Amino acid sequence: MNEGINTVILSGELLWPELKYTGNGKPLFKAKLKMPVADTRTGETKDSFLRITAWDEFAEALGALPARSKVRVSARIQERSYTDKNGQRKSSTDLVVDGMETTSEEMGSNDFMLQGELVWPEFKTVGEKQTPLFKAKVKIPEPSRTTPGEFRFSYVRITAWDDIAEGLSSLSSPFVRVSGHIQERDWVDPRTTQKRIFTDAVVTNFVPAGEAV
């Protein structure tokens, strides 16, 4: 089995940085990156704020920078489930940093690439204009970080609209490489009426991939 691809490249301005240490002394850094994102459906550009997480040496390197520093980071998309203090099962999407550098770029960047197998695909049309919408998860094989020679799978949610949605829904093979941008949006959980943040990987391009992934 070969590796899949799970790569995010972001550059922007560090806001609300926080460096702390876990109970066993492991460095943990969290912040938001401010960057402009072009809406592929409207053509408008607006500021996007994405949460990032870093551990160990990357946490300490980012934590040593002052707020509003401009940085470029590489990361991977990691989805996890957890139980909150009320006993409710929830999910979260983290952008986990695995590389960083400072930059002088004025404009930000926001790009991801995933390669793997589409699972649980859903295609439908929404709204008055019956806009095509496609949702799925990409099942990505990744080398185990604890057992050399073994693989684990990560599952990353994707969303696509319009022609891209129709194209993904009509693929003859589920193996695909997709690219696009990350966006966050707010929504209210109807069960709890609590405001939650949803991280979306919006696909703007794709190509079929071989079954070797």
Secondary structure by P-SEA (a helix, b strand, c coil): cbbbbbbbbbbbbbcbbbbbbcccbbbbbbbbbbbbbbcccccbbbbbbbbbbbcaaaaaaaaaccccccbbbbbbbbbbcccccccccbbbbbbcccbbbbbcccbbbbbbbbbbbbcccccccccccccbbbbbbbbccccccccccbbbbbbbbbbbcaaaaaaaaacccccbbbbbbbbbbbbbcccccbbbbbbbbccccbbbbcccc
